[in-house]
Amino acid sequence: MRASLAIGVAAAAVALVGCGLHLQGREAVPHAFASACLEAEDAQSDFVQALSRSLTASGIQLERDCARAEAVVRISRDEVQERVLSVSARNIPREFELTYRVEFGVKKGASELLAPRELSLVRDFTFDETILLAKEREQRLLEDALARDLAALVMRQLAAL
């Protein structure tokens, strides 16, 4: 009984590996460079922090001095926009749309590894003024999740270099 269970688990693991499934976590390491410098107007934004964590977790050494780095990841846009989607009969917002937009490019020396490109993610959320603090916290968590998702998309593009 125990042996058949072990064989079943091993077969399932082989099937999952064979189909290309990868556990969430570390992104693939960009082969084009081993050290990078992040150049951004706001180095403390959610996106820049998520991207720097992802680069570090992938084994890329982050340099403060861009002259010492093999590659420079320039983030020219990093913004969150909020738009009202619907309002109540009393003209109170009921539903919002959050758009997190980033624009980035990668240079290695004088050559451009990745031309500047824009990525954006959009999510909707509802609003209720009776639970204002909880909804503000939900919005903040949603912005952070969008930043992490965008950083993962950037890491996939960097890994393809």
N, C-alpha and C positions, 0 to 999 in steps of 0.2 A: 504494500500500500504506500509506504513512505517512498520507495524507489520510483513508483509510477508518478507520484506527485512531483518529485524532483525532476524527472524527465519532462513532465508537462511544463513546469516552470522554465526549464532550460530551453525547451522548444519555443515557448512564448517569447523569451528574451531574444533568441536568435531571429525570430520572425520580426520583432520590433526593430532590431538593429538593421536587419536586411531591408526594411521598408524606408529607411532614412530618418527615422524618428530620433531626435536629439532632445535630451532633457533641457529644460530652461535653465539659464544660468550664464555661464561664460560664453561669450560670443567667439567666433573664430578670430584668430590673430591675423591682422593685416600683414601680408608677406612683403609689402612694398617698403616698410620702414619698421625700425625697432624702437625709435624714440620720436616723440611728437611734442609740439607746443600748441596749446589751445589759445587762440587769439580771439577775444570777445570783448565787447563793450562792458557787459555785466558778467563778471566771472563767478558771481554767486547765484545766477539764475538756476532754476530747477533743471533745465536742459543741460547747461554747461556742467553742473555738478554730476548729473546722471551720466553724461558722456565721459567725463574724466574718470568716474568710478568704473565704467565699462572698459575703457582703454587700459586702466591699471590692472583690472581683473584679467584682461587678455594678455598681459605680459608686456605691454607697451610702457616704456619709461616716459613719464611726463616731465618735460623740462620747463623751467620758468623763463629761461633765456632762449628765445626763438633762434638765435644764431647757433646754439649748440645742438638743436634738434635736427633730426634727419628730415622731418616733415612738419609743416605748419598747417594746422586745421583752423581756418579762419571762419568764424561765425559772424556773418554780417547782419543777420536778422534773427531775433529771438523775442517773440512777442505772443501775448495771449490777448485775444479779443473776445468780448462778450456781446451777444446780440439778443434782444428780446424776441422771442418767437410768438408768444401769445400773452394776452392780458385778460383779466377778469372783467366782469361788467362794471366794476368800480374803478377800472383802469389801473389795476395793480398787476404787475408782471407775474405770470404763472409758470412760464417755461422759457428757459434761456438756452442759447447755443454757445458753447465754448469752442474757439478755434485756436489751436496752438500752432504757430507757424515759425519755422526756422529756415534760414538760408545759410549754406556752408559750402566751402570749397577746400581743396587740399593742394598744397604746393610742396614740391621737394626740390630745394635749391631754386634754380630759375625756371624749372619746368613745372607745368601744371598737371598734377596727377588726376585731379578731379575738378572739372569746371564748376563754378558756382551753380548750385541748384537749390530749389526750394522744396521743402517737405511740409505738409500740414496734416493735422488730424482734427476731426470735429466730433464733439459729443454734445448731446442734449441733456439737460437736467431740469427738474421741476423746482419751483420755488413756493414756499409757504411762509408767510410773514409771522405765523404763530409759533414757528420753531426756527426763528431767524439764525440763532447761533449754530444749530445743527446743520442748516442749509449752507451757511458760510463755510463750515468745516468740510461739508461734502464737496463744495466747489473747490476748495483748496486741495483736497485729496484727488479730485478729478484732474486738476491742473498738473499735479505731481505725477499721476499715472500717465497722462499724455506726454509729459517730458521724458519719462522712462521709455515709453513706446517709441518716441521719436529717436532717442539715443540708440535703441536697438536697431531701428531702421538704418541709421547712419553707420553703425558698426557692421551691418550686413554689406553695405555699399563699400566700406573700407576693406572688408575681408575679400571682396571680389577684385581688388586692385592687384 
